Amino acid sequence: MSLFTALIASIRRDEEGQGLAEYALILALIAIVAIIALIFLGTQVSTILSKVGASV
């Protein structure tokens, strides 16, 4: 019976590790999209922020 419980416990640990890896991949994808957006829109955002700063 203890062999069976040990097997169930090892399966649970594997699923938790898999979930953590999936969250890490999602976070990496979000970071990549944010970096690409900043590269393409960075000059426009900088211009807008400069205008707001100058008007204050």
LINCOR-V675549 format. One record per backbone hydrogen bond with DSSP energy under -0.5 kcal/mol. NH is the residue of the N-H (numbers start at 0). CO is the residue of the C=O. E is the energy in kcal/mol with one decimal. If there is no record, write none. Layout:
NH_CO_E / NH_CO_E
This chain:
4_0_-1.9 / 5_1_-2.1 / 6_2_-2.0 / 7_3_-2.2 / 8_4_-2.3 / 9_5_-2.1 / 10_6_-1.9 / 11_7_-2.1 / 12_8_-1.9 / 13_9_-1.8 / 14_10_-2.0 / 15_11_-1.9 / 16_12_-2.0 / 17_13_-2.0 / 18_14_-2.2 / 19_15_-2.0 / 20_16_-2.0 / 21_17_-2.1 / 22_18_-2.2 / 23_19_-2.1 / 24_20_-2.2 / 25_21_-2.2 / 26_22_-2.5 / 27_23_-2.3 / 28_24_-2.3 / 29_25_-2.4 / 30_26_-2.3 / 31_27_-2.3 / 32_28_-2.3 / 33_29_-2.4 / 34_30_-2.3 / 35_31_-2.4 / 36_32_-2.4 / 37_33_-2.3 / 38_34_-2.1 / 39_35_-2.2 / 40_36_-2.7 / 41_37_-1.4 / 44_40_-2.4 / 45_41_-2.4 / 46_42_-2.1 / 47_43_-2.1 / 48_44_-2.6 / 49_45_-2.1 / 50_46_-2.1 / 51_47_-2.3 / 52_48_-2.5 / 53_49_-2.3 / 54_50_-1.8 / 55_51_-1.1
